[in-house]
């Protein structure tokens, strides 16, 4: 039986989809409506506080993990959408989609952990 990379791709796709479905509506509510409706002070999301979050190692991990999973979810979703639109060059589409996700991941690692 031939080995396949599909479980890795599907695992990243499922984790990113779950995260985007459950976490980001709450983020949109807190940031979009919470401050606007006065539940939170605008200072909670000030530049200085967000800079401190991005400078903290745990904060970097909290920024990296969800973004990493959602990038890979989007790459797989774009690949499937291209197939649905009739683009049958699956090898090329997969290379472009997953290659873009890999470049995005490397750029994010550089921006958060190296620079």
N, C-alpha and C positions, 0 to 999 in steps of 0.2 A: 504494500500500500504506500502510495506517494505521500510525502509530508506536505502540508499546506500551511500557508501564512494566514489563512482566513480566520482562525480563532483570534489571532492578535488584532487584526483589523476590526472584526466584529466586536471584540471586547472594548476597544477604544471608541468605536461608534456608539455602542450601547451606553457606556459610561458618560460620554459627552452628551448624548441625547437625554439621558436621565438628569444630568446636571442642569442642562439648559432648560428642561421642562419644569424642574422643581425649584431650583435656586434662583434663576434670573427673574422670574416674576416677583419674587420677594425683594430682590435688589431694586427692581424698577419701582416697586411700591415705596420702599424705604427712601430711595433717593429722589424719585420723581414726585411722589405725593406726600411723603412724610415731612419734608422740609417745607413744601408749598403750603400744606395745611397746618403747619405750626407744631407738629408732633416732635420735631427735632430742631435744634438751633442750627442756623446755617454754618456756624463755626465748626460743627461736627465734621463737615466735609471740606474744610478749608485746605488750601494748598499745603500749608505747613504740616497739618495732620496727615494728609495723604503721602507727603514726602517722608514723614517719619514711619509710616506703615511700610513704604517701599524700601526703607533703609534697614528695617528690622529683618533678621533672617527668617523668623516665623511668618512675618508679613509677606516676604518674598515668596515663600512656599505657598501661602494662601492666594497670592496673585498668580503664581505659575500653574499650579495643579488644575484649577478649573479652566483656565485659558488654554492650556495644553490639550485637555480632553475635548474642548469645544472646537478647537482648530481641526483635530482629527475627525471629529463627527462631521464637520462641514465638508472636509475633503471627501469623505465617503459619500455623503449626501449629494455632492456635486457630481461625483462619478456615476452614481445611479441615475441622477437627473439627465446627464448627458446620454446615457443609454436609452432612457425613456424618450428623449427627443430624436432618437434615431442615429446617433453617432455610434457606429459599431466598431471603431478602432479602440477597443477596450484597453489594450496594452499601452497605447499612447496616452489615452485619457487617464488611466490609472497612474502612469508615471508623472503626468502633469499635476494631478490632484494631490497625490501623496508626496511628490517632490516639493510642491508648494507648502504642504503642511510641515514637511521636514525643515525647509528653509525658515518658515515661521517659527518653528520650535527652537532652532539654533539661534535665530535673531532674538527671541525672547530670553533664552538662556544667557546670551551675551549681554543684553540690556539689563537684566535683573541681577545676574551673579558675577559678571566680569567687569563691566564698565563702571 
